[in-house]
Amino acid sequence: MTDLELIKSQLREIANRLDELHQAFPDGVQAHRSAHEAMIKAAAAQETFWNELKLEIAKKGIIGIIVILVGLVLTGISVKLGLWIKQ
């Protein structure tokens, strides 16, 4: 095989591999990149949503515990002072 034939063979192999690479992105490389960027934005939005939801649940849980504790304290004080109505 001559040098020219070897070079032609290698160029055909390179061209075949480039065709395979282009087939991997049927909508084009930019569309593929845009799809990944959209997925990244969606994941960031989802993370923000879950973080805000956890924070809101924690806030409401703390407020609920405080309300229960205040209710128990007021009930205890009213019983101590005899303000509790017995039926």
N, CA, C and O atoms as a Maestro MAE file, in Angstrom:
{
 s_m_m2io_version
 :::
 2.0.0
}

f_m_ct {
 s_m_title
 :::
 protein
 m_atom[348] {
  # First column is atom index #
  i_m_mmod_type
  r_m_x_coord
  r_m_y_coord
  r_m_z_coord
  i_m_residue_number
  s_m_chain_name
  s_m_pdb_residue_name
  s_m_pdb_atom_name
  i_m_atomic_number
  :::
  1 25 0.862 -1.162 0.000 1 A "MET " " N  " 7
  2 3 0.000 0.000 0.000 1 A "MET " " CA " 6
  3 2 0.917 1.236 0.000 1 A "MET " " C  " 6
  4 15 1.844 1.349 0.802 1 A "MET " " O  " 8
  5 25 0.626 2.136 -0.910 2 A "THR " " N  " 7
  6 3 1.448 3.346 -1.020 2 A "THR " " CA " 6
  7 2 1.016 4.359 0.023 2 A "THR " " C  " 6
  8 15 -0.025 4.223 0.666 2 A "THR " " O  " 8
  9 25 1.843 5.373 0.168 3 A "ASP " " N  " 7
  10 3 1.515 6.436 1.134 3 A "ASP " " CA " 6
  11 2 0.220 7.132 0.764 3 A "ASP " " C  " 6
  12 15 -0.576 7.474 1.638 3 A "ASP " " O  " 8
  13 25 0.006 7.343 -0.516 4 A "LEU " " N  " 7
  14 3 -1.208 8.009 -0.980 4 A "LEU " " CA " 6
  15 2 -2.440 7.162 -0.675 4 A "LEU " " C  " 6
  16 15 -3.459 7.687 -0.228 4 A "LEU " " O  " 8
  17 25 -2.353 5.866 -0.913 5 A "GLU " " N  " 7
  18 3 -3.470 4.964 -0.614 5 A "GLU " " CA " 6
  19 2 -3.739 4.917 0.885 5 A "GLU " " C  " 6
  20 15 -4.894 4.865 1.307 5 A "GLU " " O  " 8
  21 25 -2.692 4.935 1.684 6 A "LEU " " N  " 7
  22 3 -2.836 4.930 3.136 6 A "LEU " " CA " 6
  23 2 -3.529 6.204 3.614 6 A "LEU " " C  " 6
  24 15 -4.414 6.161 4.467 6 A "LEU " " O  " 8
  25 25 -3.113 7.330 3.053 7 A "ILE " " N  " 7
  26 3 -3.728 8.611 3.422 7 A "ILE " " CA " 6
  27 2 -5.194 8.629 3.021 7 A "ILE " " C  " 6
  28 15 -6.039 9.082 3.792 7 A "ILE " " O  " 8
  29 25 -5.509 8.138 1.817 8 A "LYS " " N  " 7
  30 3 -6.906 8.088 1.359 8 A "LYS " " CA " 6
  31 2 -7.737 7.190 2.278 8 A "LYS " " C  " 6
  32 15 -8.875 7.517 2.613 8 A "LYS " " O  " 8
  33 25 -7.164 6.067 2.677 9 A "SER " " N  " 7
  34 3 -7.865 5.145 3.578 9 A "SER " " CA " 6
  35 2 -8.134 5.799 4.930 9 A "SER " " C  " 6
  36 15 -9.224 5.674 5.489 9 A "SER " " O  " 8
  37 25 -7.141 6.487 5.435 10 A "GLN " " N  " 7
  38 3 -7.314 7.174 6.721 10 A "GLN " " CA " 6
  39 2 -8.335 8.296 6.623 10 A "GLN " " C  " 6
  40 15 -9.124 8.500 7.545 10 A "GLN " " O  " 8
  41 25 -8.327 9.025 5.511 11 A "LEU " " N  " 7
  42 3 -9.308 10.099 5.317 11 A "LEU " " CA " 6
  43 2 -10.728 9.538 5.230 11 A "LEU " " C  " 6
  44 15 -11.665 10.137 5.758 11 A "LEU " " O  " 8
  45 25 -10.891 8.379 4.558 12 A "ARG " " N  " 7
  46 3 -12.215 7.735 4.492 12 A "ARG " " CA " 6
  47 2 -12.674 7.332 5.891 12 A "ARG " " C  " 6
  48 15 -13.844 7.499 6.234 12 A "ARG " " O  " 8
  49 25 -11.754 6.800 6.698 13 A "GLU " " N  " 7
  50 3 -12.080 6.406 8.073 13 A "GLU " " CA " 6
  51 2 -12.489 7.622 8.896 13 A "GLU " " C  " 6
  52 15 -13.451 7.564 9.662 13 A "GLU " " O  " 8
  53 25 -11.768 8.707 8.740 14 A "ILE " " N  " 7
  54 3 -12.102 9.948 9.460 14 A "ILE " " CA " 6
  55 2 -13.475 10.449 9.024 14 A "ILE " " C  " 6
  56 15 -14.286 10.852 9.858 14 A "ILE " " O  " 8
  57 25 -13.738 10.425 7.707 15 A "ALA " " N  " 7
  58 3 -15.035 10.877 7.186 15 A "ALA " " CA " 6
  59 2 -16.160 9.994 7.730 15 A "ALA " " C  " 6
  60 15 -17.222 10.503 8.092 15 A "ALA " " O  " 8
  61 25 -15.942 8.690 7.792 16 A "ASN " " N  " 7
  62 3 -16.965 7.770 8.332 16 A "ASN " " CA " 6
  63 2 -17.242 8.065 9.802 16 A "ASN " " C  " 6
  64 15 -18.394 8.065 10.235 16 A "ASN " " O  " 8
  65 25 -16.200 8.312 10.551 17 A "ARG " " N  " 7
  66 3 -16.381 8.605 11.978 17 A "ARG " " CA " 6
  67 2 -17.092 9.946 12.179 17 A "ARG " " C  " 6
  68 15 -17.910 10.091 13.087 17 A "ARG " " O  " 8
  69 25 -16.777 10.918 11.329 18 A "LEU " " N  " 7
  70 3 -17.487 12.202 11.420 18 A "LEU " " CA " 6
  71 2 -18.968 12.040 11.107 18 A "LEU " " C  " 6
  72 15 -19.813 12.665 11.746 18 A "LEU " " O  " 8
  73 25 -19.286 11.192 10.113 19 A "ASP " " N  " 7
  74 3 -20.692 10.914 9.800 19 A "ASP " " CA " 6
  75 2 -21.398 10.273 10.988 19 A "ASP " " C  " 6
  76 15 -22.531 10.627 11.313 19 A "ASP " " O  " 8
  77 25 -20.718 9.326 11.632 20 A "GLU " " N  " 7
  78 3 -21.293 8.691 12.826 20 A "GLU " " CA " 6
  79 2 -21.531 9.719 13.924 20 A "GLU " " C  " 6
  80 15 -22.555 9.682 14.606 20 A "GLU " " O  " 8
  81 25 -20.591 10.626 14.088 21 A "LEU " " N  " 7
  82 3 -20.717 11.668 15.108 21 A "LEU " " CA " 6
  83 2 -21.900 12.578 14.809 21 A "LEU " " C  " 6
  84 15 -22.651 12.937 15.716 21 A "LEU " " O  " 8
  85 25 -22.072 12.954 13.547 22 A "HIS " " N  " 7
  86 3 -23.203 13.810 13.176 22 A "HIS " " CA " 6
  87 2 -24.532 13.090 13.376 22 A "HIS " " C  " 6
  88 15 -25.535 13.725 13.702 22 A "HIS " " O  " 8
  89 25 -24.550 11.781 13.187 23 A "GLN " " N  " 7
  90 3 -25.785 11.021 13.392 23 A "GLN " " CA " 6
  91 2 -26.168 10.959 14.864 23 A "GLN " " C  " 6
  92 15 -27.335 10.746 15.192 23 A "GLN " " O  " 8
  93 25 -25.210 11.141 15.740 24 A "ALA " " N  " 7
  94 3 -25.500 11.119 17.179 24 A "ALA " " CA " 6
  95 2 -26.294 12.351 17.601 24 A "ALA " " C  " 6
  96 15 -26.942 12.341 18.647 24 A "ALA " " O  " 8
  97 25 -26.248 13.409 16.795 25 A "PHE " " N  " 7
  98 3 -26.975 14.651 17.087 25 A "PHE " " CA " 6
  99 2 -27.904 14.977 15.923 25 A "PHE " " C  " 6
  100 15 -27.609 15.874 15.134 25 A "PHE " " O  " 8
  101 25 -29.024 14.261 15.804 26 A "PRO " " N  " 7
  102 3 -29.894 14.445 14.635 26 A "PRO " " CA " 6
  103 2 -30.476 15.861 14.522 26 A "PRO " " C  " 6
  104 15 -30.762 16.319 13.416 26 A "PRO " " O  " 8
  105 25 -30.652 16.547 15.631 27 A "ASP " " N  " 7
  106 3 -31.189 17.906 15.591 27 A "ASP " " CA " 6
  107 2 -30.084 18.951 15.566 27 A "ASP " " C  " 6
  108 15 -30.363 20.150 15.557 27 A "ASP " " O  " 8
  109 25 -28.860 18.517 15.557 28 A "GLY " " N  " 7
  110 3 -27.731 19.431 15.535 28 A "GLY " " CA " 6
  111 2 -27.121 19.577 16.918 28 A "GLY " " C  " 6
  112 15 -27.768 19.316 17.933 28 A "GLY " " O  " 8
  113 25 -25.879 19.994 16.940 29 A "VAL " " N  " 7
  114 3 -25.142 20.124 18.191 29 A "VAL " " CA " 6
  115 2 -25.739 21.236 19.058 29 A "VAL " " C  " 6
  116 15 -25.829 21.084 20.276 29 A "VAL " " O  " 8
  117 25 -26.148 22.353 18.443 30 A "GLN " " N  " 7
  118 3 -26.702 23.471 19.213 30 A "GLN " " CA " 6
  119 2 -28.015 23.080 19.882 30 A "GLN " " C  " 6
  120 15 -28.262 23.461 21.026 30 A "GLN " " O  " 8
  121 25 -28.853 22.330 19.188 31 A "ALA " " N  " 7
  122 3 -30.110 21.871 19.790 31 A "ALA " " CA " 6
  123 2 -29.825 20.938 20.962 31 A "ALA " " C  " 6
  124 15 -30.517 20.976 21.979 31 A "ALA " " O  " 8
  125 25 -28.816 20.111 20.814 32 A "HIS " " N  " 7
  126 3 -28.430 19.201 21.897 32 A "HIS " " CA " 6
  127 2 -27.960 20.002 23.108 32 A "HIS " " C  " 6
  128 15 -28.316 19.696 24.246 32 A "HIS " " O  " 8
  129 25 -27.160 21.023 22.849 33 A "ARG " " N  " 7
  130 3 -26.675 21.876 23.936 33 A "ARG " " CA " 6
  131 2 -27.836 22.607 24.610 33 A "ARG " " C  " 6
  132 15 -27.892 22.700 25.836 33 A "ARG " " O  " 8
  133 25 -28.759 23.124 23.798 34 A "SER " " N  " 7
  134 3 -29.928 23.820 24.349 34 A "SER " " CA " 6
  135 2 -30.765 22.896 25.223 34 A "SER " " C  " 6
  136 15 -31.290 23.312 26.256 34 A "SER " " O  " 8
  137 25 -30.885 21.644 24.804 35 A "ALA " " N  " 7
  138 3 -31.648 20.679 25.607 35 A "ALA " " CA " 6
  139 2 -30.981 20.468 26.960 35 A "ALA " " C  " 6
  140 15 -31.660 20.403 27.985 35 A "ALA " " O  " 8
  141 25 -29.657 20.360 26.967 36 A "HIS " " N  " 7
  142 3 -28.949 20.190 28.237 36 A "HIS " " CA " 6
  143 2 -29.077 21.430 29.110 36 A "HIS " " C  " 6
  144 15 -29.243 21.314 30.324 36 A "HIS " " O  " 8
  145 25 -29.003 22.615 28.513 37 A "GLU " " N  " 7
  146 3 -29.165 23.849 29.286 37 A "GLU " " CA " 6
  147 2 -30.553 23.921 29.903 37 A "GLU " " C  " 6
  148 15 -30.705 24.364 31.041 37 A "GLU " " O  " 8
  149 25 -31.564 23.490 29.161 38 A "ALA " " N  " 7
  150 3 -32.929 23.470 29.694 38 A "ALA " " CA " 6
  151 2 -33.042 22.492 30.858 38 A "ALA " " C  " 6
  152 15 -33.712 22.776 31.850 38 A "ALA " " O  " 8
  153 25 -32.384 21.341 30.735 39 A "MET " " N  " 7
  154 3 -32.407 20.358 31.833 39 A "MET " " CA " 6
  155 2 -31.710 20.906 33.076 39 A "MET " " C  " 6
  156 15 -32.163 20.677 34.198 39 A "MET " " O  " 8
  157 25 -30.621 21.621 32.877 40 A "ILE " " N  " 7
  158 3 -29.891 22.209 34.010 40 A "ILE " " CA " 6
  159 2 -30.754 23.262 34.704 40 A "ILE " " C  " 6
  160 15 -30.805 23.311 35.933 40 A "ILE " " O  " 8
  161 25 -31.432 24.103 33.923 41 A "LYS " " N  " 7
  162 3 -32.313 25.121 34.503 41 A "LYS " " CA " 6
  163 2 -33.475 24.471 35.261 41 A "LYS " " C  " 6
  164 15 -33.851 24.928 36.341 41 A "LYS " " O  " 8
  165 25 -34.033 23.414 34.693 42 A "ALA " " N  " 7
  166 3 -35.142 22.713 35.354 42 A "ALA " " CA " 6
  167 2 -34.682 22.100 36.674 42 A "ALA " " C  " 6
  168 15 -35.407 22.147 37.668 42 A "ALA " " O  " 8
  169 25 -33.482 21.529 36.686 43 A "ALA " " N  " 7
  170 3 -32.952 20.932 37.918 43 A "ALA " " CA " 6
  171 2 -32.713 22.006 38.976 43 A "ALA " " C  " 6
  172 15 -32.968 21.779 40.158 43 A "ALA " " O  " 8
  173 25 -32.223 23.174 38.556 44 A "ALA " " N  " 7
  174 3 -32.000 24.272 39.506 44 A "ALA " " CA " 6
  175 2 -33.328 24.769 40.065 44 A "ALA " " C  " 6
  176 15 -33.437 25.038 41.262 44 A "ALA " " O  " 8
  177 25 -34.331 24.892 39.210 45 A "ALA " " N  " 7
  178 3 -35.652 25.327 39.667 45 A "ALA " " CA " 6
  179 2 -36.252 24.312 40.632 45 A "ALA " " C  " 6
  180 15 -36.872 24.690 41.625 45 A "ALA " " O  " 8
  181 25 -36.071 23.035 40.346 46 A "GLN " " N  " 7
  182 3 -36.587 21.993 41.226 46 A "GLN " " CA " 6
  183 2 -35.880 22.030 42.576 46 A "GLN " " C  " 6
  184 15 -36.524 21.860 43.612 46 A "GLN " " O  " 8
  185 25 -34.577 22.249 42.581 47 A "GLU " " N  " 7
  186 3 -33.832 22.332 43.837 47 A "GLU " " CA " 6
  187 2 -34.299 23.528 44.658 47 A "GLU " " C  " 6
  188 15 -34.466 23.425 45.873 47 A "GLU " " O  " 8
  189 25 -34.508 24.662 43.994 48 A "THR " " N  " 7
  190 3 -35.010 25.853 44.681 48 A "THR " " CA " 6
  191 2 -36.379 25.579 45.289 48 A "THR " " C  " 6
  192 15 -36.637 25.947 46.435 48 A "THR " " O  " 8
  193 25 -37.261 24.931 44.520 49 A "PHE " " N  " 7
  194 3 -38.600 24.607 45.012 49 A "PHE " " CA " 6
  195 2 -38.535 23.758 46.276 49 A "PHE " " C  " 6
  196 15 -39.198 24.064 47.267 49 A "PHE " " O  " 8
  197 25 -37.731 22.686 46.243 50 A "TRP " " N  " 7
  198 3 -37.662 21.785 47.397 50 A "TRP " " CA " 6
  199 2 -37.035 22.475 48.605 50 A "TRP " " C  " 6
  200 15 -37.464 22.252 49.737 50 A "TRP " " O  " 8
  201 25 -36.031 23.306 48.375 51 A "ASN " " N  " 7
  202 3 -35.423 24.031 49.493 51 A "ASN " " CA " 6
  203 2 -36.423 24.992 50.136 51 A "ASN " " C  " 6
  204 15 -36.499 25.084 51.361 51 A "ASN " " O  " 8
  205 25 -37.186 25.705 49.310 52 A "GLU " " N  " 7
  206 3 -38.199 26.619 49.844 52 A "GLU " " CA " 6
  207 2 -39.303 25.857 50.565 52 A "GLU " " C  " 6
  208 15 -39.796 26.302 51.602 52 A "GLU " " O  " 8
  209 25 -39.690 24.711 50.017 53 A "LEU " " N  " 7
  210 3 -40.731 23.907 50.657 53 A "LEU " " CA " 6
  211 2 -40.270 23.407 52.020 53 A "LEU " " C  " 6
  212 15 -41.028 23.464 52.988 53 A "LEU " " O  " 8
  213 25 -39.033 22.917 52.106 54 A "LYS " " N  " 7
  214 3 -38.505 22.449 53.394 54 A "LYS " " CA " 6
  215 2 -38.451 23.575 54.406 54 A "LYS " " C  " 6
  216 15 -38.781 23.380 55.576 54 A "LYS " " O  " 8
  217 25 -38.034 24.762 53.959 55 A "LEU " " N  " 7
  218 3 -37.972 25.918 54.854 55 A "LEU " " CA " 6
  219 2 -39.367 26.288 55.348 55 A "LEU " " C  " 6
  220 15 -39.548 26.579 56.531 55 A "LEU " " O  " 8
  221 25 -40.340 26.280 54.465 56 A "GLU " " N  " 7
  222 3 -41.711 26.623 54.844 56 A "GLU " " CA " 6
  223 2 -42.283 25.590 55.822 56 A "GLU " " C  " 6
  224 15 -42.963 25.965 56.777 56 A "GLU " " O  " 8
  225 25 -42.025 24.321 55.603 57 A "ILE " " N  " 7
  226 3 -42.495 23.271 56.513 57 A "ILE " " CA " 6
  227 2 -41.843 23.434 57.882 57 A "ILE " " C  " 6
  228 15 -42.501 23.264 58.909 57 A "ILE " " O  " 8
  229 25 -40.555 23.762 57.901 58 A "ALA " " N  " 7
  230 3 -39.857 23.960 59.175 58 A "ALA " " CA " 6
  231 2 -40.457 25.149 59.922 58 A "ALA " " C  " 6
  232 15 -40.677 25.070 61.131 58 A "ALA " " O  " 8
  233 25 -40.722 26.244 59.218 59 A "LYS " " N  " 7
  234 3 -41.323 27.431 59.853 59 A "LYS " " CA " 6
  235 2 -42.680 27.085 60.457 59 A "LYS " " C  " 6
  236 15 -42.953 27.408 61.613 59 A "LYS " " O  " 8
  237 25 -43.524 26.431 59.673 60 A "LYS " " N  " 7
  238 3 -44.873 26.102 60.156 60 A "LYS " " CA " 6
  239 2 -44.807 25.097 61.304 60 A "LYS " " C  " 6
  240 15 -45.627 25.152 62.220 60 A "LYS " " O  " 8
  241 25 -43.855 24.195 61.262 61 A "GLY " " N  " 7
  242 3 -43.696 23.235 62.353 61 A "GLY " " CA " 6
  243 2 -43.307 23.925 63.647 61 A "GLY " " C  " 6
  244 15 -43.840 23.611 64.711 61 A "GLY " " O  " 8
  245 25 -42.377 24.867 63.555 62 A "ILE " " N  " 7
  246 3 -41.957 25.608 64.755 62 A "ILE " " CA " 6
  247 2 -43.110 26.438 65.295 62 A "ILE " " C  " 6
  248 15 -43.333 26.486 66.505 62 A "ILE " " O  " 8
  249 25 -43.844 27.092 64.401 63 A "ILE " " N  " 7
  250 3 -45.001 27.879 64.856 63 A "ILE " " CA " 6
  251 2 -46.025 26.963 65.515 63 A "ILE " " C  " 6
  252 15 -46.599 27.329 66.541 63 A "ILE " " O  " 8
  253 25 -46.265 25.786 64.954 64 A "GLY " " N  " 7
  254 3 -47.219 24.837 65.540 64 A "GLY " " CA " 6
  255 2 -46.784 24.388 66.931 64 A "GLY " " C  " 6
  256 15 -47.606 24.298 67.842 64 A "GLY " " O  " 8
  257 25 -45.501 24.108 67.094 65 A "ILE " " N  " 7
  258 3 -44.996 23.699 68.409 65 A "ILE " " CA " 6
  259 2 -45.153 24.827 69.415 65 A "ILE " " C  " 6
  260 15 -45.534 24.587 70.560 65 A "ILE " " O  " 8
  261 25 -44.863 26.055 69.000 66 A "ILE " " N  " 7
  262 3 -45.013 27.206 69.908 66 A "ILE " " CA " 6
  263 2 -46.463 27.373 70.314 66 A "ILE " " C  " 6
  264 15 -46.741 27.615 71.488 66 A "ILE " " O  " 8
  265 25 -47.395 27.252 69.382 67 A "VAL " " N  " 7
  266 3 -48.825 27.381 69.695 67 A "VAL " " CA " 6
  267 2 -49.245 26.302 70.683 67 A "VAL " " C  " 6
  268 15 -49.974 26.588 71.633 67 A "VAL " " O  " 8
  269 25 -48.801 25.078 70.478 68 A "ILE " " N  " 7
  270 3 -49.151 23.995 71.400 68 A "ILE " " CA " 6
  271 2 -48.581 24.258 72.792 68 A "ILE " " C  " 6
  272 15 -49.269 24.077 73.797 68 A "ILE " " O  " 8
  273 25 -47.311 24.689 72.843 69 A "LEU " " N  " 7
  274 3 -46.700 24.964 74.144 69 A "LEU " " CA " 6
  275 2 -47.407 26.111 74.868 69 A "LEU " " C  " 6
  276 15 -47.645 26.023 76.073 69 A "LEU " " O  " 8
  277 25 -47.743 27.176 74.155 70 A "VAL " " N  " 7
  278 3 -48.462 28.297 74.779 70 A "VAL " " CA " 6
  279 2 -49.825 27.819 75.274 70 A "VAL " " C  " 6
  280 15 -50.260 28.203 76.360 70 A "VAL " " O  " 8
  281 25 -50.493 26.994 74.494 71 A "GLY " " N  " 7
  282 3 -51.784 26.451 74.921 71 A "GLY " " CA " 6
  283 2 -51.656 25.609 76.178 71 A "GLY " " C  " 6
  284 15 -52.490 25.703 77.079 71 A "GLY " " O  " 8
  285 25 -50.619 24.790 76.243 72 A "LEU " " N  " 7
  286 3 -50.414 23.971 77.432 72 A "LEU " " CA " 6
  287 2 -50.089 24.825 78.652 72 A "LEU " " C  " 6
  288 15 -50.577 24.560 79.751 72 A "LEU " " O  " 8
  289 25 -49.262 25.852 78.453 73 A "VAL " " N  " 7
  290 3 -48.928 26.748 79.568 73 A "VAL " " CA " 6
  291 2 -50.178 27.470 80.061 73 A "VAL " " C  " 6
  292 15 -50.412 27.549 81.267 73 A "VAL " " O  " 8
  293 25 -50.980 27.996 79.141 74 A "LEU " " N  " 7
  294 3 -52.209 28.697 79.548 74 A "LEU " " CA " 6
  295 2 -53.184 27.748 80.238 74 A "LEU " " C  " 6
  296 15 -53.847 28.133 81.202 74 A "LEU " " O  " 8
  297 25 -53.277 26.518 79.755 75 A "THR " " N  " 7
  298 3 -54.145 25.539 80.402 75 A "THR " " CA " 6
  299 2 -53.635 25.235 81.812 75 A "THR " " C  " 6
  300 15 -54.421 25.168 82.756 75 A "THR " " O  " 8
  301 25 -52.333 25.053 81.952 76 A "GLY " " N  " 7
  302 3 -51.749 24.793 83.270 76 A "GLY " " CA " 6
  303 2 -51.975 25.953 84.225 76 A "GLY " " C  " 6
  304 15 -52.310 25.738 85.390 76 A "GLY " " O  " 8
  305 25 -51.799 27.170 83.753 77 A "ILE " " N  " 7
  306 3 -52.022 28.344 84.615 77 A "ILE " " CA " 6
  307 2 -53.475 28.444 85.022 77 A "ILE " " C  " 6
  308 15 -53.779 28.736 86.178 77 A "ILE " " O  " 8
  309 25 -54.387 28.202 84.071 78 A "SER " " N  " 7
  310 3 -55.806 28.308 84.408 78 A "SER " " CA " 6
  311 2 -56.220 27.239 85.414 78 A "SER " " C  " 6
  312 15 -57.064 27.504 86.270 78 A "SER " " O  " 8
  313 25 -55.651 26.046 85.333 79 A "VAL " " N  " 7
  314 3 -55.959 24.996 86.299 79 A "VAL " " CA " 6
  315 2 -55.393 25.382 87.668 79 A "VAL " " C  " 6
  316 15 -56.069 25.209 88.681 79 A "VAL " " O  " 8
  317 25 -54.172 25.900 87.711 80 A "LYS " " N  " 7
  318 3 -53.549 26.319 88.975 80 A "LYS " " CA " 6
  319 2 -54.346 27.416 89.654 80 A "LYS " " C  " 6
  320 15 -54.473 27.436 90.879 80 A "LYS " " O  " 8
  321 25 -54.882 28.328 88.859 81 A "LEU " " N  " 7
  322 3 -55.640 29.441 89.428 81 A "LEU " " CA " 6
  323 2 -57.115 29.110 89.662 81 A "LEU " " C  " 6
  324 15 -57.880 29.930 90.170 81 A "LEU " " O  " 8
  325 25 -57.489 27.907 89.285 82 A "GLY " " N  " 7
  326 3 -58.856 27.474 89.506 82 A "GLY " " CA " 6
  327 2 -59.832 28.069 88.495 82 A "GLY " " C  " 6
  328 15 -61.026 28.182 88.774 82 A "GLY " " O  " 8
  329 25 -59.336 28.442 87.346 83 A "LEU " " N  " 7
  330 3 -60.195 29.034 86.323 83 A "LEU " " CA " 6
  331 2 -60.792 27.980 85.391 83 A "LEU " " C  " 6
  332 15 -61.580 28.277 84.493 83 A "LEU " " O  " 8
  333 25 -60.387 26.760 85.642 84 A "TRP " " N  " 7
  334 3 -60.864 25.668 84.799 84 A "TRP " " CA " 6
  335 2 -62.285 25.338 85.182 84 A "TRP " " C  " 6
  336 15 -62.579 25.125 86.358 84 A "TRP " " O  " 8
  337 25 -63.167 25.291 84.210 85 A "ILE " " N  " 7
  338 3 -64.584 25.003 84.490 85 A "ILE " " CA " 6
  339 2 -64.763 23.504 84.510 85 A "ILE " " C  " 6
  340 15 -64.457 22.806 83.544 85 A "ILE " " O  " 8
  341 25 -65.278 23.013 85.661 86 A "LYS " " N  " 7
  342 3 -65.518 21.583 85.797 86 A "LYS " " CA " 6
  343 2 -66.979 21.316 85.456 86 A "LYS " " C  " 6
  344 15 -67.873 22.068 85.844 86 A "LYS " " O  " 8
  345 25 -67.194 20.264 84.745 87 A "GLN " " N  " 7
  346 3 -68.573 19.934 84.367 87 A "GLN " " CA " 6
  347 2 -68.995 18.639 84.985 87 A "GLN " " C  " 6
  348 15 -70.126 18.197 84.781 87 A "GLN " " O  " 8
  :::
 }
 m_bond[347] {
  # First column is bond index #
  i_m_from
  i_m_to
  i_m_order
  :::
  1 1 2 1
  2 2 3 1
  3 3 4 2
  4 3 5 1
  5 5 6 1
  6 6 7 1
  7 7 8 2
  8 7 9 1
  9 9 10 1
  10 10 11 1
  11 11 12 2
  12 11 13 1
  13 13 14 1
  14 14 15 1
  15 15 16 2
  16 15 17 1
  17 17 18 1
  18 18 19 1
  19 19 20 2
  20 19 21 1
  21 21 22 1
  22 22 23 1
  23 23 24 2
  24 23 25 1
  25 25 26 1
  26 26 27 1
  27 27 28 2
  28 27 29 1
  29 29 30 1
  30 30 31 1
  31 31 32 2
  32 31 33 1
  33 33 34 1
  34 34 35 1
  35 35 36 2
  36 35 37 1
  37 37 38 1
  38 38 39 1
  39 39 40 2
  40 39 41 1
  41 41 42 1
  42 42 43 1
  43 43 44 2
  44 43 45 1
  45 45 46 1
  46 46 47 1
  47 47 48 2
  48 47 49 1
  49 49 50 1
  50 50 51 1
  51 51 52 2
  52 51 53 1
  53 53 54 1
  54 54 55 1
  55 55 56 2
  56 55 57 1
  57 57 58 1
  58 58 59 1
  59 59 60 2
  60 59 61 1
  61 61 62 1
  62 62 63 1
  63 63 64 2
  64 63 65 1
  65 65 66 1
  66 66 67 1
  67 67 68 2
  68 67 69 1
  69 69 70 1
  70 70 71 1
  71 71 72 2
  72 71 73 1
  73 73 74 1
  74 74 75 1
  75 75 76 2
  76 75 77 1
  77 77 78 1
  78 78 79 1
  79 79 80 2
  80 79 81 1
  81 81 82 1
  82 82 83 1
  83 83 84 2
  84 83 85 1
  85 85 86 1
  86 86 87 1
  87 87 88 2
  88 87 89 1
  89 89 90 1
  90 90 91 1
  91 91 92 2
  92 91 93 1
  93 93 94 1
  94 94 95 1
  95 95 96 2
  96 95 97 1
  97 97 98 1
  98 98 99 1
  99 99 100 2
  100 99 101 1
  101 101 102 1
  102 102 103 1
  103 103 104 2
  104 103 105 1
  105 105 106 1
  106 106 107 1
  107 107 108 2
  108 107 109 1
  109 109 110 1
  110 110 111 1
  111 111 112 2
  112 111 113 1
  113 113 114 1
  114 114 115 1
  115 115 116 2
  116 115 117 1
  117 117 118 1
  118 118 119 1
  119 119 120 2
  120 119 121 1
  121 121 122 1
  122 122 123 1
  123 123 124 2
  124 123 125 1
  125 125 126 1
  126 126 127 1
  127 127 128 2
  128 127 129 1
  129 129 130 1
  130 130 131 1
  131 131 132 2
  132 131 133 1
  133 133 134 1
  134 134 135 1
  135 135 136 2
  136 135 137 1
  137 137 138 1
  138 138 139 1
  139 139 140 2
  140 139 141 1
  141 141 142 1
  142 142 143 1
  143 143 144 2
  144 143 145 1
  145 145 146 1
  146 146 147 1
  147 147 148 2
  148 147 149 1
  149 149 150 1
  150 150 151 1
  151 151 152 2
  152 151 153 1
  153 153 154 1
  154 154 155 1
  155 155 156 2
  156 155 157 1
  157 157 158 1
  158 158 159 1
  159 159 160 2
  160 159 161 1
  161 161 162 1
  162 162 163 1
  163 163 164 2
  164 163 165 1
  165 165 166 1
  166 166 167 1
  167 167 168 2
  168 167 169 1
  169 169 170 1
  170 170 171 1
  171 171 172 2
  172 171 173 1
  173 173 174 1
  174 174 175 1
  175 175 176 2
  176 175 177 1
  177 177 178 1
  178 178 179 1
  179 179 180 2
  180 179 181 1
  181 181 182 1
  182 182 183 1
  183 183 184 2
  184 183 185 1
  185 185 186 1
  186 186 187 1
  187 187 188 2
  188 187 189 1
  189 189 190 1
  190 190 191 1
  191 191 192 2
  192 191 193 1
  193 193 194 1
  194 194 195 1
  195 195 196 2
  196 195 197 1
  197 197 198 1
  198 198 199 1
  199 199 200 2
  200 199 201 1
  201 201 202 1
  202 202 203 1
  203 203 204 2
  204 203 205 1
  205 205 206 1
  206 206 207 1
  207 207 208 2
  208 207 209 1
  209 209 210 1
  210 210 211 1
  211 211 212 2
  212 211 213 1
  213 213 214 1
  214 214 215 1
  215 215 216 2
  216 215 217 1
  217 217 218 1
  218 218 219 1
  219 219 220 2
  220 219 221 1
  221 221 222 1
  222 222 223 1
  223 223 224 2
  224 223 225 1
  225 225 226 1
  226 226 227 1
  227 227 228 2
  228 227 229 1
  229 229 230 1
  230 230 231 1
  231 231 232 2
  232 231 233 1
  233 233 234 1
  234 234 235 1
  235 235 236 2
  236 235 237 1
  237 237 238 1
  238 238 239 1
  239 239 240 2
  240 239 241 1
  241 241 242 1
  242 242 243 1
  243 243 244 2
  244 243 245 1
  245 245 246 1
  246 246 247 1
  247 247 248 2
  248 247 249 1
  249 249 250 1
  250 250 251 1
  251 251 252 2
  252 251 253 1
  253 253 254 1
  254 254 255 1
  255 255 256 2
  256 255 257 1
  257 257 258 1
  258 258 259 1
  259 259 260 2
  260 259 261 1
  261 261 262 1
  262 262 263 1
  263 263 264 2
  264 263 265 1
  265 265 266 1
  266 266 267 1
  267 267 268 2
  268 267 269 1
  269 269 270 1
  270 270 271 1
  271 271 272 2
  272 271 273 1
  273 273 274 1
  274 274 275 1
  275 275 276 2
  276 275 277 1
  277 277 278 1
  278 278 279 1
  279 279 280 2
  280 279 281 1
  281 281 282 1
  282 282 283 1
  283 283 284 2
  284 283 285 1
  285 285 286 1
  286 286 287 1
  287 287 288 2
  288 287 289 1
  289 289 290 1
  290 290 291 1
  291 291 292 2
  292 291 293 1
  293 293 294 1
  294 294 295 1
  295 295 296 2
  296 295 297 1
  297 297 298 1
  298 298 299 1
  299 299 300 2
  300 299 301 1
  301 301 302 1
  302 302 303 1
  303 303 304 2
  304 303 305 1
  305 305 306 1
  306 306 307 1
  307 307 308 2
  308 307 309 1
  309 309 310 1
  310 310 311 1
  311 311 312 2
  312 311 313 1
  313 313 314 1
  314 314 315 1
  315 315 316 2
  316 315 317 1
  317 317 318 1
  318 318 319 1
  319 319 320 2
  320 319 321 1
  321 321 322 1
  322 322 323 1
  323 323 324 2
  324 323 325 1
  325 325 326 1
  326 326 327 1
  327 327 328 2
  328 327 329 1
  329 329 330 1
  330 330 331 1
  331 331 332 2
  332 331 333 1
  333 333 334 1
  334 334 335 1
  335 335 336 2
  336 335 337 1
  337 337 338 1
  338 338 339 1
  339 339 340 2
  340 339 341 1
  341 341 342 1
  342 342 343 1
  343 343 344 2
  344 343 345 1
  345 345 346 1
  346 346 347 1
  347 347 348 2
  :::
 }
}
